[in-house]
């Protein structure tokens, strides 16, 4: 995947399908933070199952963690350097 793969996925943050948009935001929050948070915040307010993913992803981010799409592992980061 690498940087090129993540950049290619970023176009899906504007996809018409909310599930694609919100899932992409969950995977790219560490790279496209502002856009991803905007998408996830809107999803968390919506009443549909994907809102749960958005809420969990945003909470992880607040705690200084995100799910690395390359490894599938949770990564901790220093929020002050973000």
Phi and psi in degrees as GROMACS dihedral restraints (atoms count N, CA, C in turn):
[ dihedral_restraints ]
;  ai    aj    ak    al  type     phi  dphi    fc
    3     4     5     6     1    64.4    20    10
    4     5     6     7     1  -170.5    20    10
    6     7     8     9     1   -61.6    20    10
    7     8     9    10     1   -40.3    20    10
    9    10    11    12     1   -63.5    20    10
   10    11    12    13     1   -39.7    20    10
   12    13    14    15     1   -66.6    20    10
   13    14    15    16     1   -41.7    20    10
   15    16    17    18     1   -66.4    20    10
   16    17    18    19     1   -38.9    20    10
   18    19    20    21     1   -64.7    20    10
   19    20    21    22     1   -39.4    20    10
   21    22    23    24     1   -65.3    20    10
   22    23    24    25     1   -37.1    20    10
   24    25    26    27     1   -68.7    20    10
   25    26    27    28     1   -26.4    20    10
   27    28    29    30     1   -58.2    20    10
   28    29    30    31     1   -28.3    20    10
   30    31    32    33     1   -62.7    20    10
   31    32    33    34     1   -23.0    20    10
   33    34    35    36     1   -74.3    20    10
   34    35    36    37     1   -10.3    20    10
   36    37    38    39     1   -65.9    20    10
   37    38    39    40     1   -16.4    20    10
   39    40    41    42     1  -111.6    20    10
   40    41    42    43     1    14.1    20    10
   42    43    44    45     1   -63.0    20    10
   43    44    45    46     1   148.3    20    10
   45    46    47    48     1   -67.7    20    10
   46    47    48    49     1   -28.4    20    10
   48    49    50    51     1   -81.8    20    10
   49    50    51    52     1   118.7    20    10
   51    52    53    54     1   -62.4    20    10
   52    53    54    55     1   -33.8    20    10
   54    55    56    57     1   -64.7    20    10
   55    56    57    58     1   -43.9    20    10
   57    58    59    60     1   -64.4    20    10
   58    59    60    61     1   -46.1    20    10
   60    61    62    63     1   -59.5    20    10
   61    62    63    64     1   -47.1    20    10
   63    64    65    66     1   -74.1    20    10
   64    65    66    67     1   -37.2    20    10
   66    67    68    69     1   -66.3    20    10
   67    68    69    70     1   -41.5    20    10
   69    70    71    72     1   -61.0    20    10
   70    71    72    73     1   -42.9    20    10
   72    73    74    75     1   -60.9    20    10
   73    74    75    76     1   -38.9    20    10
   75    76    77    78     1   -62.9    20    10
   76    77    78    79     1   -37.7    20    10
   78    79    80    81     1   -78.5    20    10
   79    80    81    82     1   -27.3    20    10
   81    82    83    84     1  -108.0    20    10
   82    83    84    85     1    12.0    20    10
   84    85    86    87     1   -58.2    20    10
   85    86    87    88     1   -32.8    20    10
   87    88    89    90     1   -74.6    20    10
   88    89    90    91     1   -20.0    20    10
   90    91    92    93     1  -106.1    20    10
   91    92    93    94     1   -39.4    20    10
   93    94    95    96     1  -121.0    20    10
   94    95    96    97     1    59.5    20    10
   96    97    98    99     1   -54.8    20    10
   97    98    99   100     1   -53.8    20    10
   99   100   101   102     1   -60.5    20    10
  100   101   102   103     1   -48.1    20    10
  102   103   104   105     1   -65.8    20    10
  103   104   105   106     1   -43.2    20    10
  105   106   107   108     1   -63.7    20    10
  106   107   108   109     1   -42.6    20    10
  108   109   110   111     1   -63.7    20    10
  109   110   111   112     1   -38.7    20    10
  111   112   113   114     1   -61.6    20    10
  112   113   114   115     1   -46.7    20    10
  114   115   116   117     1   -64.2    20    10
  115   116   117   118     1   -45.6    20    10
  117   118   119   120     1   -69.1    20    10
  118   119   120   121     1   -35.4    20    10
  120   121   122   123     1   -64.0    20    10
  121   122   123   124     1   -43.2    20    10
  123   124   125   126     1   -63.6    20    10
  124   125   126   127     1   -40.2    20    10
  126   127   128   129     1   -66.9    20    10
  127   128   129   130     1   -38.1    20    10
  129   130   131   132     1   -64.4    20    10
  130   131   132   133     1   -28.2    20    10
  132   133   134   135     1   -82.0    20    10
  133   134   135   136     1   -20.2    20    10
  135   136   137   138     1   -78.2    20    10
  136   137   138   139     1   151.0    20    10
  138   139   140   141     1   -97.6    20    10
  139   140   141   142     1    82.6    20    10
  141   142   143   144     1  -156.0    20    10
  142   143   144   145     1   160.5    20    10
  144   145   146   147     1   -56.5    20    10
  145   146   147   148     1   -34.7    20    10
  147   148   149   150     1   -64.6    20    10
  148   149   150   151     1   -19.2    20    10
  150   151   152   153     1   -59.3    20    10
  151   152   153   154     1   -30.1    20    10
  153   154   155   156     1   -63.1    20    10
  154   155   156   157     1   -42.9    20    10
  156   157   158   159     1   -61.2    20    10
  157   158   159   160     1   -42.2    20    10
  159   160   161   162     1   -63.3    20    10
  160   161   162   163     1   -45.4    20    10
  162   163   164   165     1   -61.7    20    10
  163   164   165   166     1   -46.2    20    10
  165   166   167   168     1   -65.0    20    10
  166   167   168   169     1   -42.6    20    10
  168   169   170   171     1   -63.3    20    10
  169   170   171   172     1   -44.9    20    10
  171   172   173   174     1   -64.1    20    10
  172   173   174   175     1   -39.6    20    10
  174   175   176   177     1   -65.1    20    10
  175   176   177   178     1   -44.4    20    10
  177   178   179   180     1   -56.8    20    10
  178   179   180   181     1   -45.2    20    10
  180   181   182   183     1   -60.6    20    10
  181   182   183   184     1   -43.8    20    10
  183   184   185   186     1   -60.4    20    10
  184   185   186   187     1   -31.7    20    10
  186   187   188   189     1   -86.2    20    10
  187   188   189   190     1     0.5    20    10
  189   190   191   192     1    83.7    20    10
  190   191   192   193     1    34.1    20    10
  192   193   194   195     1  -139.8    20    10
  193   194   195   196     1   153.0    20    10
  195   196   197   198     1  -151.1    20    10
  196   197   198   199     1   161.8    20    10
  198   199   200   201     1   -90.5    20    10
  199   200   201   202     1   118.3    20    10
  201   202   203   204     1   -75.5    20    10
  202   203   204   205     1   116.9    20    10
  204   205   206   207     1   -65.6    20    10
  205   206   207   208     1   -25.1    20    10
  207   208   209   210     1   -73.5    20    10
  208   209   210   211     1   -37.7    20    10
  210   211   212   213     1  -107.8    20    10
  211   212   213   214     1   -21.8    20    10
  213   214   215   216     1    79.4    20    10
  214   215   216   217     1     7.9    20    10
  216   217   218   219     1  -102.8    20    10
  217   218   219   220     1   152.4    20    10
  219   220   221   222     1   -76.8    20    10
  220   221   222   223     1   137.2    20    10
  222   223   224   225     1  -119.0    20    10
  223   224   225   226     1   135.6    20    10
  225   226   227   228     1   -96.7    20    10
  226   227   228   229     1   143.5    20    10
  228   229   230   231     1  -138.3    20    10
  229   230   231   232     1   161.2    20    10
  231   232   233   234     1   -85.7    20    10
  232   233   234   235     1   112.2    20    10
  234   235   236   237     1   -61.5    20    10
  235   236   237   238     1   -25.9    20    10
  237   238   239   240     1   -69.5    20    10
  238   239   240   241     1   -23.3    20    10
  240   241   242   243     1   -91.4    20    10
  241   242   243   244     1    -3.9    20    10
